[in-house]
Amino acid sequence: TAFTQFGKCRRFFRIWHEPWRQVPAEIQIATDCLIQSTGRWWRSARCIGANYSPGVKVWMGWPHAIGDSRVIPLIGHKSIL
């Protein structure tokens, strides 16, 4: 199940797929300027592994409305459905 919200319109839709096969990937970083701009943590980061999925067929259902439009505010400007 996936959940979305656009403005005050909250919806969910069902998703189904076979188990995703994962395959080890060899990576090479061509440029890191975007991720480097997020903070100092990147200087000491190291790759401990990488995987990719060759893909599967995914079924996605139609969106359905979720209850009323109220959103409950939380600390830090985040909200909960």
N, CA, C and O atoms as a Maestro MAE file, in Angstrom:
{
 s_m_m2io_version
 :::
 2.0.0
}

f_m_ct {
 s_m_title
 :::
 protein
 m_atom[324] {
  # First column is atom index #
  i_m_mmod_type
  r_m_x_coord
  r_m_y_coord
  r_m_z_coord
  i_m_residue_number
  s_m_chain_name
  s_m_pdb_residue_name
  s_m_pdb_atom_name
  i_m_atomic_number
  :::
  1 25 0.845 -1.179 0.000 1 A "THR " " N  " 7
  2 3 0.000 0.000 0.000 1 A "THR " " CA " 6
  3 2 0.885 1.234 0.000 1 A "THR " " C  " 6
  4 15 1.896 1.283 0.700 1 A "THR " " O  " 8
  5 25 0.499 2.231 -0.790 2 A "ALA " " N  " 7
  6 3 1.222 3.505 -0.836 2 A "ALA " " CA " 6
  7 2 0.253 4.614 -0.443 2 A "ALA " " C  " 6
  8 15 -0.948 4.525 -0.702 2 A "ALA " " O  " 8
  9 25 0.784 5.652 0.182 3 A "PHE " " N  " 7
  10 3 -0.020 6.787 0.620 3 A "PHE " " CA " 6
  11 2 0.500 8.051 -0.039 3 A "PHE " " C  " 6
  12 15 1.710 8.230 -0.180 3 A "PHE " " O  " 8
  13 25 -0.416 8.934 -0.445 4 A "THR " " N  " 7
  14 3 -0.032 10.211 -1.040 4 A "THR " " CA " 6
  15 2 -0.866 11.318 -0.423 4 A "THR " " C  " 6
  16 15 -1.945 11.078 0.118 4 A "THR " " O  " 8
  17 25 -0.350 12.531 -0.514 5 A "GLN " " N  " 7
  18 3 -1.110 13.702 -0.071 5 A "GLN " " CA " 6
  19 2 -0.729 14.865 -0.961 5 A "GLN " " C  " 6
  20 15 0.454 15.138 -1.162 5 A "GLN " " O  " 8
  21 25 -1.734 15.555 -1.499 6 A "PHE " " N  " 7
  22 3 -1.541 16.763 -2.285 6 A "PHE " " CA " 6
  23 2 -2.463 17.805 -1.687 6 A "PHE " " C  " 6
  24 15 -3.684 17.702 -1.806 6 A "PHE " " O  " 8
  25 25 -1.887 18.808 -1.043 7 A "GLY " " N  " 7
  26 3 -2.712 19.764 -0.308 7 A "GLY " " CA " 6
  27 2 -3.418 19.030 0.816 7 A "GLY " " C  " 6
  28 15 -2.772 18.397 1.651 7 A "GLY " " O  " 8
  29 25 -4.751 19.112 0.842 8 A "LYS " " N  " 7
  30 3 -5.527 18.410 1.873 8 A "LYS " " CA " 6
  31 2 -6.129 17.105 1.361 8 A "LYS " " C  " 6
  32 15 -6.865 16.438 2.087 8 A "LYS " " O  " 8
  33 25 -5.830 16.744 0.147 9 A "CYS " " N  " 7
  34 3 -6.386 15.526 -0.445 9 A "CYS " " CA " 6
  35 2 -5.453 14.349 -0.160 9 A "CYS " " C  " 6
  36 15 -4.360 14.260 -0.720 9 A "CYS " " O  " 8
  37 25 -5.903 13.444 0.724 10 A "ARG " " N  " 7
  38 3 -5.109 12.272 1.096 10 A "ARG " " CA " 6
  39 2 -5.695 11.034 0.434 10 A "ARG " " C  " 6
  40 15 -6.911 10.842 0.419 10 A "ARG " " O  " 8
  41 25 -4.823 10.200 -0.112 11 A "ARG " " N  " 7
  42 3 -5.275 8.995 -0.799 11 A "ARG " " CA " 6
  43 2 -4.327 7.834 -0.512 11 A "ARG " " C  " 6
  44 15 -3.213 8.017 -0.023 11 A "ARG " " O  " 8
  45 25 -4.808 6.636 -0.831 12 A "PHE " " N  " 7
  46 3 -3.947 5.454 -0.788 12 A "PHE " " CA " 6
  47 2 -4.245 4.624 -2.014 12 A "PHE " " C  " 6
  48 15 -5.319 4.733 -2.605 12 A "PHE " " O  " 8
  49 25 -3.286 3.789 -2.398 13 A "PHE " " N  " 7
  50 3 -3.534 2.830 -3.465 13 A "PHE " " CA " 6
  51 2 -2.730 1.571 -3.183 13 A "PHE " " C  " 6
  52 15 -1.678 1.608 -2.545 13 A "PHE " " O  " 8
  53 25 -3.249 0.472 -3.669 14 A "ARG " " N  " 7
  54 3 -2.617 -0.832 -3.445 14 A "ARG " " CA " 6
  55 2 -1.551 -1.087 -4.511 14 A "ARG " " C  " 6
  56 15 -1.679 -0.660 -5.658 14 A "ARG " " O  " 8
  57 25 -0.504 -1.789 -4.105 15 A "ILE " " N  " 7
  58 3 0.584 -2.164 -5.008 15 A "ILE " " CA " 6
  59 2 0.871 -3.645 -4.785 15 A "ILE " " C  " 6
  60 15 0.823 -4.129 -3.655 15 A "ILE " " O  " 8
  61 25 1.167 -4.358 -5.862 16 A "TRP " " N  " 7
  62 3 1.538 -5.762 -5.736 16 A "TRP " " CA " 6
  63 2 2.615 -6.084 -6.761 16 A "TRP " " C  " 6
  64 15 2.573 -5.597 -7.890 16 A "TRP " " O  " 8
  65 25 3.585 -6.913 -6.360 17 A "HIS " " N  " 7
  66 3 4.600 -7.412 -7.283 17 A "HIS " " CA " 6
  67 2 5.223 -8.670 -6.698 17 A "HIS " " C  " 6
  68 15 5.175 -8.913 -5.492 17 A "HIS " " O  " 8
  69 25 5.805 -9.453 -7.582 18 A "GLU " " N  " 7
  70 3 6.571 -10.621 -7.148 18 A "GLU " " CA " 6
  71 2 7.740 -10.124 -6.303 18 A "GLU " " C  " 6
  72 15 8.094 -8.949 -6.391 18 A "GLU " " O  " 8
  73 25 8.349 -10.981 -5.489 19 A "PRO " " N  " 7
  74 3 9.545 -10.550 -4.749 19 A "PRO " " CA " 6
  75 2 10.612 -10.020 -5.723 19 A "PRO " " C  " 6
  76 15 10.846 -10.597 -6.785 19 A "PRO " " O  " 8
  77 25 11.242 -8.923 -5.338 20 A "TRP " " N  " 7
  78 3 12.251 -8.298 -6.195 20 A "TRP " " CA " 6
  79 2 13.572 -9.031 -6.047 20 A "TRP " " C  " 6
  80 15 14.090 -9.171 -4.939 20 A "TRP " " O  " 8
  81 25 14.110 -9.493 -7.148 21 A "ARG " " N  " 7
  82 3 15.436 -10.099 -7.152 21 A "ARG " " CA " 6
  83 2 16.465 -8.973 -7.097 21 A "ARG " " C  " 6
  84 15 16.341 -7.985 -7.820 21 A "ARG " " O  " 8
  85 25 17.464 -9.111 -6.258 22 A "GLN " " N  " 7
  86 3 18.522 -8.108 -6.172 22 A "GLN " " CA " 6
  87 2 19.838 -8.725 -6.606 22 A "GLN " " C  " 6
  88 15 20.139 -9.879 -6.299 22 A "GLN " " O  " 8
  89 25 20.604 -7.941 -7.315 23 A "VAL " " N  " 7
  90 3 21.871 -8.384 -7.866 23 A "VAL " " CA " 6
  91 2 22.961 -7.416 -7.400 23 A "VAL " " C  " 6
  92 15 22.753 -6.204 -7.444 23 A "VAL " " O  " 8
  93 25 24.120 -7.921 -6.953 24 A "PRO " " N  " 7
  94 3 25.201 -7.008 -6.562 24 A "PRO " " CA " 6
  95 2 25.606 -6.113 -7.736 24 A "PRO " " C  " 6
  96 15 25.634 -6.557 -8.884 24 A "PRO " " O  " 8
  97 25 25.913 -4.865 -7.441 25 A "ALA " " N  " 7
  98 3 26.317 -3.905 -8.469 25 A "ALA " " CA " 6
  99 2 27.700 -3.358 -8.151 25 A "ALA " " C  " 6
  100 15 28.026 -3.098 -6.993 25 A "ALA " " O  " 8
  101 25 28.496 -3.190 -9.174 26 A "GLU " " N  " 7
  102 3 29.778 -2.505 -9.019 26 A "GLU " " CA " 6
  103 2 29.525 -1.043 -9.348 26 A "GLU " " C  " 6
  104 15 28.972 -0.730 -10.403 26 A "GLU " " O  " 8
  105 25 29.929 -0.139 -8.448 27 A "ILE " " N  " 7
  106 3 29.660 1.275 -8.676 27 A "ILE " " CA " 6
  107 2 30.955 2.054 -8.862 27 A "ILE " " C  " 6
  108 15 32.025 1.657 -8.401 27 A "ILE " " O  " 8
  109 25 30.816 3.166 -9.547 28 A "GLN " " N  " 7
  110 3 31.917 4.105 -9.712 28 A "GLN " " CA " 6
  111 2 31.308 5.499 -9.607 28 A "GLN " " C  " 6
  112 15 30.383 5.828 -10.350 28 A "GLN " " O  " 8
  113 25 31.819 6.317 -8.694 29 A "ILE " " N  " 7
  114 3 31.291 7.664 -8.500 29 A "ILE " " CA " 6
  115 2 31.996 8.599 -9.475 29 A "ILE " " C  " 6
  116 15 33.199 8.835 -9.367 29 A "ILE " " O  " 8
  117 25 31.230 9.126 -10.427 30 A "ALA " " N  " 7
  118 3 31.793 10.032 -11.429 30 A "ALA " " CA " 6
  119 2 31.924 11.445 -10.872 30 A "ALA " " C  " 6
  120 15 32.910 12.131 -11.146 30 A "ALA " " O  " 8
  121 25 30.944 11.881 -10.099 31 A "THR " " N  " 7
  122 3 30.987 13.197 -9.465 31 A "THR " " CA " 6
  123 2 30.182 13.133 -8.179 31 A "THR " " C  " 6
  124 15 29.169 12.436 -8.115 31 A "THR " " O  " 8
  125 25 30.617 13.845 -7.163 32 A "ASP " " N  " 7
  126 3 29.916 13.809 -5.881 32 A "ASP " " CA " 6
  127 2 29.533 15.201 -5.387 32 A "ASP " " C  " 6
  128 15 29.224 15.363 -4.206 32 A "ASP " " O  " 8
  129 25 29.544 16.209 -6.259 33 A "CYS " " N  " 7
  130 3 29.314 17.583 -5.801 33 A "CYS " " CA " 6
  131 2 27.917 17.788 -5.199 33 A "CYS " " C  " 6
  132 15 27.783 18.565 -4.254 33 A "CYS " " O  " 8
  133 25 26.892 17.132 -5.701 34 A "LEU " " N  " 7
  134 3 25.550 17.317 -5.136 34 A "LEU " " CA " 6
  135 2 25.461 16.726 -3.733 34 A "LEU " " C  " 6
  136 15 25.021 17.406 -2.806 34 A "LEU " " O  " 8
  137 25 25.866 15.487 -3.564 35 A "ILE " " N  " 7
  138 3 25.783 14.858 -2.241 35 A "ILE " " CA " 6
  139 2 26.784 15.492 -1.270 35 A "ILE " " C  " 6
  140 15 26.522 15.549 -0.069 35 A "ILE " " O  " 8
  141 25 27.919 15.965 -1.773 36 A "GLN " " N  " 7
  142 3 28.911 16.628 -0.933 36 A "GLN " " CA " 6
  143 2 28.340 17.915 -0.333 36 A "GLN " " C  " 6
  144 15 28.741 18.322 0.757 36 A "GLN " " O  " 8
  145 25 27.415 18.550 -1.036 37 A "SER " " N  " 7
  146 3 26.825 19.803 -0.555 37 A "SER " " CA " 6
  147 2 25.869 19.598 0.618 37 A "SER " " C  " 6
  148 15 25.400 20.577 1.198 37 A "SER " " O  " 8
  149 25 25.567 18.347 0.983 38 A "THR " " N  " 7
  150 3 24.630 18.080 2.082 38 A "THR " " CA " 6
  151 2 25.288 18.061 3.451 38 A "THR " " C  " 6
  152 15 24.593 17.985 4.464 38 A "THR " " O  " 8
  153 25 26.610 18.130 3.505 39 A "GLY " " N  " 7
  154 3 27.270 18.175 4.810 39 A "GLY " " CA " 6
  155 2 28.597 17.442 4.843 39 A "GLY " " C  " 6
  156 15 29.004 16.797 3.877 39 A "GLY " " O  " 8
  157 25 29.257 17.560 5.986 40 A "ARG " " N  " 7
  158 3 30.587 16.964 6.169 40 A "ARG " " CA " 6
  159 2 30.584 15.439 6.210 40 A "ARG " " C  " 6
  160 15 31.608 14.812 5.941 40 A "ARG " " O  " 8
  161 25 29.445 14.837 6.544 41 A "TRP " " N  " 7
  162 3 29.374 13.387 6.693 41 A "TRP " " CA " 6
  163 2 29.922 12.671 5.462 41 A "TRP " " C  " 6
  164 15 30.477 11.578 5.578 41 A "TRP " " O  " 8
  165 25 29.774 13.266 4.308 42 A "TRP " " N  " 7
  166 3 30.174 12.615 3.060 42 A "TRP " " CA " 6
  167 2 31.680 12.368 2.993 42 A "TRP " " C  " 6
  168 15 32.126 11.418 2.348 42 A "TRP " " O  " 8
  169 25 32.463 13.218 3.655 43 A "ARG " " N  " 7
  170 3 33.926 13.066 3.629 43 A "ARG " " CA " 6
  171 2 34.376 11.728 4.204 43 A "ARG " " C  " 6
  172 15 35.351 11.145 3.730 43 A "ARG " " O  " 8
  173 25 33.673 11.240 5.219 44 A "SER " " N  " 7
  174 3 34.074 9.975 5.849 44 A "SER " " CA " 6
  175 2 33.194 8.796 5.431 44 A "SER " " C  " 6
  176 15 33.355 7.690 5.947 44 A "SER " " O  " 8
  177 25 32.274 9.024 4.507 45 A "ALA " " N  " 7
  178 3 31.394 7.932 4.054 45 A "ALA " " CA " 6
  179 2 32.178 6.952 3.188 45 A "ALA " " C  " 6
  180 15 33.142 7.316 2.515 45 A "ALA " " O  " 8
  181 25 31.736 5.702 3.226 46 A "ARG " " N  " 7
  182 3 32.350 4.698 2.366 46 A "ARG " " CA " 6
  183 2 31.262 3.765 1.865 46 A "ARG " " C  " 6
  184 15 30.247 3.573 2.534 46 A "ARG " " O  " 8
  185 25 31.465 3.201 0.725 47 A "CYS " " N  " 7
  186 3 30.491 2.272 0.145 47 A "CYS " " CA " 6
  187 2 30.700 0.898 0.775 47 A "CYS " " C  " 6
  188 15 31.800 0.347 0.738 47 A "CYS " " O  " 8
  189 25 29.640 0.358 1.347 48 A "ILE " " N  " 7
  190 3 29.747 -0.985 1.925 48 A "ILE " " CA " 6
  191 2 29.011 -2.013 1.071 48 A "ILE " " C  " 6
  192 15 29.054 -3.210 1.354 48 A "ILE " " O  " 8
  193 25 28.341 -1.541 0.029 49 A "GLY " " N  " 7
  194 3 27.656 -2.453 -0.869 49 A "GLY " " CA " 6
  195 2 26.657 -1.718 -1.731 49 A "GLY " " C  " 6
  196 15 26.210 -0.623 -1.390 49 A "GLY " " O  " 8
  197 25 26.314 -2.321 -2.839 50 A "ALA " " N  " 7
  198 3 25.319 -1.734 -3.738 50 A "ALA " " CA " 6
  199 2 24.600 -2.865 -4.457 50 A "ALA " " C  " 6
  200 15 25.218 -3.841 -4.881 50 A "ALA " " O  " 8
  201 25 23.302 -2.720 -4.586 51 A "ASN " " N  " 7
  202 3 22.486 -3.697 -5.304 51 A "ASN " " CA " 6
  203 2 21.592 -2.975 -6.297 51 A "ASN " " C  " 6
  204 15 21.343 -1.776 -6.169 51 A "ASN " " O  " 8
  205 25 21.118 -3.709 -7.277 52 A "TYR " " N  " 7
  206 3 20.089 -3.187 -8.161 52 A "TYR " " CA " 6
  207 2 19.125 -4.316 -8.462 52 A "TYR " " C  " 6
  208 15 19.438 -5.488 -8.254 52 A "TYR " " O  " 8
  209 25 17.961 -3.959 -8.950 53 A "SER " " N  " 7
  210 3 16.974 -4.959 -9.329 53 A "SER " " CA " 6
  211 2 16.789 -4.891 -10.839 53 A "SER " " C  " 6
  212 15 16.567 -3.813 -11.390 53 A "SER " " O  " 8
  213 25 16.879 -6.036 -11.511 54 A "PRO " " N  " 7
  214 3 16.643 -6.034 -12.948 54 A "PRO " " CA " 6
  215 2 15.194 -5.674 -13.289 54 A "PRO " " C  " 6
  216 15 14.863 -5.449 -14.453 54 A "PRO " " O  " 8
  217 25 14.338 -5.621 -12.274 55 A "GLY " " N  " 7
  218 3 12.961 -5.172 -12.489 55 A "GLY " " CA " 6
  219 2 11.938 -6.289 -12.447 55 A "GLY " " C  " 6
  220 15 12.247 -7.454 -12.695 55 A "GLY " " O  " 8
  221 25 10.728 -5.911 -12.131 56 A "VAL " " N  " 7
  222 3 9.587 -6.817 -12.122 56 A "VAL " " CA " 6
  223 2 8.372 -6.037 -12.607 56 A "VAL " " C  " 6
  224 15 8.376 -4.807 -12.624 56 A "VAL " " O  " 8
  225 25 7.353 -6.756 -12.994 57 A "LYS " " N  " 7
  226 3 6.099 -6.094 -13.351 57 A "LYS " " CA " 6
  227 2 5.372 -5.744 -12.063 57 A "LYS " " C  " 6
  228 15 5.272 -6.565 -11.151 57 A "LYS " " O  " 8
  229 25 4.863 -4.513 -11.995 58 A "VAL " " N  " 7
  230 3 4.202 -4.015 -10.790 58 A "VAL " " CA " 6
  231 2 2.750 -3.691 -11.115 58 A "VAL " " C  " 6
  232 15 2.460 -3.036 -12.116 58 A "VAL " " O  " 8
  233 25 1.842 -4.152 -10.262 59 A "TRP " " N  " 7
  234 3 0.429 -3.824 -10.396 59 A "TRP " " CA " 6
  235 2 0.114 -2.719 -9.401 59 A "TRP " " C  " 6
  236 15 0.442 -2.825 -8.219 59 A "TRP " " O  " 8
  237 25 -0.529 -1.653 -9.886 60 A "MET " " N  " 7
  238 3 -0.934 -0.542 -9.016 60 A "MET " " CA " 6
  239 2 -2.428 -0.322 -9.189 60 A "MET " " C  " 6
  240 15 -2.923 -0.183 -10.308 60 A "MET " " O  " 8
  241 25 -3.143 -0.291 -8.064 61 A "GLY " " N  " 7
  242 3 -4.581 -0.076 -8.103 61 A "GLY " " CA " 6
  243 2 -4.942 1.397 -8.222 61 A "GLY " " C  " 6
  244 15 -4.073 2.269 -8.215 61 A "GLY " " O  " 8
  245 25 -6.232 1.654 -8.332 62 A "TRP " " N  " 7
  246 3 -6.743 3.020 -8.398 62 A "TRP " " CA " 6
  247 2 -6.612 3.700 -7.041 62 A "TRP " " C  " 6
  248 15 -6.658 3.026 -6.011 62 A "TRP " " O  " 8
  249 25 -6.449 5.032 -7.018 63 A "PRO " " N  " 7
  250 3 -6.375 5.745 -5.742 63 A "PRO " " CA " 6
  251 2 -7.732 5.789 -5.049 63 A "PRO " " C  " 6
  252 15 -8.773 5.870 -5.701 63 A "PRO " " O  " 8
  253 25 -7.707 5.734 -3.727 64 A "HIS " " N  " 7
  254 3 -8.912 5.820 -2.898 64 A "HIS " " CA " 6
  255 2 -8.713 6.930 -1.878 64 A "HIS " " C  " 6
  256 15 -7.624 7.081 -1.324 64 A "HIS " " O  " 8
  257 25 -9.762 7.708 -1.627 65 A "ALA " " N  " 7
  258 3 -9.691 8.791 -0.642 65 A "ALA " " CA " 6
  259 2 -9.529 8.209 0.755 65 A "ALA " " C  " 6
  260 15 -10.011 7.115 1.047 65 A "ALA " " O  " 8
  261 25 -8.841 8.958 1.615 66 A "ILE " " N  " 7
  262 3 -8.661 8.568 3.010 66 A "ILE " " CA " 6
  263 2 -9.455 9.521 3.878 66 A "ILE " " C  " 6
  264 15 -9.155 10.714 3.922 66 A "ILE " " O  " 8
  265 25 -10.460 9.018 4.565 67 A "GLY " " N  " 7
  266 3 -11.222 9.772 5.563 67 A "GLY " " CA " 6
  267 2 -11.508 11.212 5.210 67 A "GLY " " C  " 6
  268 15 -11.779 11.544 4.056 67 A "GLY " " O  " 8
  269 25 -11.445 12.083 6.241 68 A "ASP " " N  " 7
  270 3 -11.682 13.502 6.018 68 A "ASP " " CA " 6
  271 2 -10.369 14.206 5.691 68 A "ASP " " C  " 6
  272 15 -9.329 13.560 5.560 68 A "ASP " " O  " 8
  273 25 -10.418 15.505 5.562 69 A "SER " " N  " 7
  274 3 -9.246 16.274 5.129 69 A "SER " " CA " 6
  275 2 -8.395 16.796 6.266 69 A "SER " " C  " 6
  276 15 -7.442 17.538 6.024 69 A "SER " " O  " 8
  277 25 -8.710 16.430 7.510 70 A "ARG " " N  " 7
  278 3 -7.936 16.961 8.632 70 A "ARG " " CA " 6
  279 2 -6.535 16.369 8.665 70 A "ARG " " C  " 6
  280 15 -6.352 15.170 8.457 70 A "ARG " " O  " 8
  281 25 -5.565 17.205 8.924 71 A "VAL " " N  " 7
  282 3 -4.183 16.777 9.105 71 A "VAL " " CA " 6
  283 2 -3.776 17.199 10.504 71 A "VAL " " C  " 6
  284 15 -3.964 18.357 10.877 71 A "VAL " " O  " 8
  285 25 -3.221 16.278 11.285 72 A "ILE " " N  " 7
  286 3 -2.835 16.570 12.665 72 A "ILE " " CA " 6
  287 2 -1.395 17.064 12.674 72 A "ILE " " C  " 6
  288 15 -0.494 16.301 12.326 72 A "ILE " " O  " 8
  289 25 -1.142 18.337 13.067 73 A "PRO " " N  " 7
  290 3 0.234 18.846 13.068 73 A "PRO " " CA " 6
  291 2 1.071 18.234 14.187 73 A "PRO " " C  " 6
  292 15 0.562 17.942 15.270 73 A "PRO " " O  " 8
  293 25 2.349 18.045 13.916 74 A "LEU " " N  " 7
  294 3 3.302 17.542 14.903 74 A "LEU " " CA " 6
  295 2 4.429 18.551 15.055 74 A "LEU " " C  " 6
  296 15 4.516 19.509 14.286 74 A "LEU " " O  " 8
  297 25 5.290 18.343 16.039 75 A "ILE " " N  " 7
  298 3 6.453 19.202 16.248 75 A "ILE " " CA " 6
  299 2 7.368 19.107 15.028 75 A "ILE " " C  " 6
  300 15 7.533 18.031 14.454 75 A "ILE " " O  " 8
  301 25 7.953 20.217 14.642 76 A "GLY " " N  " 7
  302 3 8.888 20.219 13.523 76 A "GLY " " CA " 6
  303 2 8.209 20.376 12.175 76 A "GLY " " C  " 6
  304 15 8.803 20.046 11.149 76 A "GLY " " O  " 8
  305 25 6.989 20.867 12.150 77 A "HIS " " N  " 7
  306 3 6.248 21.140 10.917 77 A "HIS " " CA " 6
  307 2 5.960 19.894 10.096 77 A "HIS " " C  " 6
  308 15 5.700 19.996 8.897 77 A "HIS " " O  " 8
  309 25 6.001 18.731 10.708 78 A "LYS " " N  " 7
  310 3 5.608 17.518 10.006 78 A "LYS " " CA " 6
  311 2 4.167 17.236 10.382 78 A "LYS " " C  " 6
  312 15 3.651 17.818 11.337 78 A "LYS " " O  " 8
  313 25 3.521 16.369 9.662 79 A "SER " " N  " 7
  314 3 2.134 16.061 9.984 79 A "SER " " CA " 6
  315 2 1.911 14.564 9.923 79 A "SER " " C  " 6
  316 15 2.723 13.815 9.380 79 A "SER " " O  " 8
  317 25 0.809 14.153 10.483 80 A "ILE " " N  " 7
  318 3 0.445 12.742 10.491 80 A "ILE " " CA " 6
  319 2 -0.959 12.624 9.925 80 A "ILE " " C  " 6
  320 15 -1.801 13.495 10.143 80 A "ILE " " O  " 8
  321 25 -1.205 11.549 9.203 81 A "LEU " " N  " 7
  322 3 -2.545 11.339 8.638 81 A "LEU " " CA " 6
  323 2 -3.488 10.867 9.708 81 A "LEU " " C  " 6
  324 15 -4.665 10.633 9.434 81 A "LEU " " O  " 8
  :::
 }
 m_bond[323] {
  # First column is bond index #
  i_m_from
  i_m_to
  i_m_order
  :::
  1 1 2 1
  2 2 3 1
  3 3 4 2
  4 3 5 1
  5 5 6 1
  6 6 7 1
  7 7 8 2
  8 7 9 1
  9 9 10 1
  10 10 11 1
  11 11 12 2
  12 11 13 1
  13 13 14 1
  14 14 15 1
  15 15 16 2
  16 15 17 1
  17 17 18 1
  18 18 19 1
  19 19 20 2
  20 19 21 1
  21 21 22 1
  22 22 23 1
  23 23 24 2
  24 23 25 1
  25 25 26 1
  26 26 27 1
  27 27 28 2
  28 27 29 1
  29 29 30 1
  30 30 31 1
  31 31 32 2
  32 31 33 1
  33 33 34 1
  34 34 35 1
  35 35 36 2
  36 35 37 1
  37 37 38 1
  38 38 39 1
  39 39 40 2
  40 39 41 1
  41 41 42 1
  42 42 43 1
  43 43 44 2
  44 43 45 1
  45 45 46 1
  46 46 47 1
  47 47 48 2
  48 47 49 1
  49 49 50 1
  50 50 51 1
  51 51 52 2
  52 51 53 1
  53 53 54 1
  54 54 55 1
  55 55 56 2
  56 55 57 1
  57 57 58 1
  58 58 59 1
  59 59 60 2
  60 59 61 1
  61 61 62 1
  62 62 63 1
  63 63 64 2
  64 63 65 1
  65 65 66 1
  66 66 67 1
  67 67 68 2
  68 67 69 1
  69 69 70 1
  70 70 71 1
  71 71 72 2
  72 71 73 1
  73 73 74 1
  74 74 75 1
  75 75 76 2
  76 75 77 1
  77 77 78 1
  78 78 79 1
  79 79 80 2
  80 79 81 1
  81 81 82 1
  82 82 83 1
  83 83 84 2
  84 83 85 1
  85 85 86 1
  86 86 87 1
  87 87 88 2
  88 87 89 1
  89 89 90 1
  90 90 91 1
  91 91 92 2
  92 91 93 1
  93 93 94 1
  94 94 95 1
  95 95 96 2
  96 95 97 1
  97 97 98 1
  98 98 99 1
  99 99 100 2
  100 99 101 1
  101 101 102 1
  102 102 103 1
  103 103 104 2
  104 103 105 1
  105 105 106 1
  106 106 107 1
  107 107 108 2
  108 107 109 1
  109 109 110 1
  110 110 111 1
  111 111 112 2
  112 111 113 1
  113 113 114 1
  114 114 115 1
  115 115 116 2
  116 115 117 1
  117 117 118 1
  118 118 119 1
  119 119 120 2
  120 119 121 1
  121 121 122 1
  122 122 123 1
  123 123 124 2
  124 123 125 1
  125 125 126 1
  126 126 127 1
  127 127 128 2
  128 127 129 1
  129 129 130 1
  130 130 131 1
  131 131 132 2
  132 131 133 1
  133 133 134 1
  134 134 135 1
  135 135 136 2
  136 135 137 1
  137 137 138 1
  138 138 139 1
  139 139 140 2
  140 139 141 1
  141 141 142 1
  142 142 143 1
  143 143 144 2
  144 143 145 1
  145 145 146 1
  146 146 147 1
  147 147 148 2
  148 147 149 1
  149 149 150 1
  150 150 151 1
  151 151 152 2
  152 151 153 1
  153 153 154 1
  154 154 155 1
  155 155 156 2
  156 155 157 1
  157 157 158 1
  158 158 159 1
  159 159 160 2
  160 159 161 1
  161 161 162 1
  162 162 163 1
  163 163 164 2
  164 163 165 1
  165 165 166 1
  166 166 167 1
  167 167 168 2
  168 167 169 1
  169 169 170 1
  170 170 171 1
  171 171 172 2
  172 171 173 1
  173 173 174 1
  174 174 175 1
  175 175 176 2
  176 175 177 1
  177 177 178 1
  178 178 179 1
  179 179 180 2
  180 179 181 1
  181 181 182 1
  182 182 183 1
  183 183 184 2
  184 183 185 1
  185 185 186 1
  186 186 187 1
  187 187 188 2
  188 187 189 1
  189 189 190 1
  190 190 191 1
  191 191 192 2
  192 191 193 1
  193 193 194 1
  194 194 195 1
  195 195 196 2
  196 195 197 1
  197 197 198 1
  198 198 199 1
  199 199 200 2
  200 199 201 1
  201 201 202 1
  202 202 203 1
  203 203 204 2
  204 203 205 1
  205 205 206 1
  206 206 207 1
  207 207 208 2
  208 207 209 1
  209 209 210 1
  210 210 211 1
  211 211 212 2
  212 211 213 1
  213 213 214 1
  214 214 215 1
  215 215 216 2
  216 215 217 1
  217 217 218 1
  218 218 219 1
  219 219 220 2
  220 219 221 1
  221 221 222 1
  222 222 223 1
  223 223 224 2
  224 223 225 1
  225 225 226 1
  226 226 227 1
  227 227 228 2
  228 227 229 1
  229 229 230 1
  230 230 231 1
  231 231 232 2
  232 231 233 1
  233 233 234 1
  234 234 235 1
  235 235 236 2
  236 235 237 1
  237 237 238 1
  238 238 239 1
  239 239 240 2
  240 239 241 1
  241 241 242 1
  242 242 243 1
  243 243 244 2
  244 243 245 1
  245 245 246 1
  246 246 247 1
  247 247 248 2
  248 247 249 1
  249 249 250 1
  250 250 251 1
  251 251 252 2
  252 251 253 1
  253 253 254 1
  254 254 255 1
  255 255 256 2
  256 255 257 1
  257 257 258 1
  258 258 259 1
  259 259 260 2
  260 259 261 1
  261 261 262 1
  262 262 263 1
  263 263 264 2
  264 263 265 1
  265 265 266 1
  266 266 267 1
  267 267 268 2
  268 267 269 1
  269 269 270 1
  270 270 271 1
  271 271 272 2
  272 271 273 1
  273 273 274 1
  274 274 275 1
  275 275 276 2
  276 275 277 1
  277 277 278 1
  278 278 279 1
  279 279 280 2
  280 279 281 1
  281 281 282 1
  282 282 283 1
  283 283 284 2
  284 283 285 1
  285 285 286 1
  286 286 287 1
  287 287 288 2
  288 287 289 1
  289 289 290 1
  290 290 291 1
  291 291 292 2
  292 291 293 1
  293 293 294 1
  294 294 295 1
  295 295 296 2
  296 295 297 1
  297 297 298 1
  298 298 299 1
  299 299 300 2
  300 299 301 1
  301 301 302 1
  302 302 303 1
  303 303 304 2
  304 303 305 1
  305 305 306 1
  306 306 307 1
  307 307 308 2
  308 307 309 1
  309 309 310 1
  310 310 311 1
  311 311 312 2
  312 311 313 1
  313 313 314 1
  314 314 315 1
  315 315 316 2
  316 315 317 1
  317 317 318 1
  318 318 319 1
  319 319 320 2
  320 319 321 1
  321 321 322 1
  322 322 323 1
  323 323 324 2
  :::
 }
}
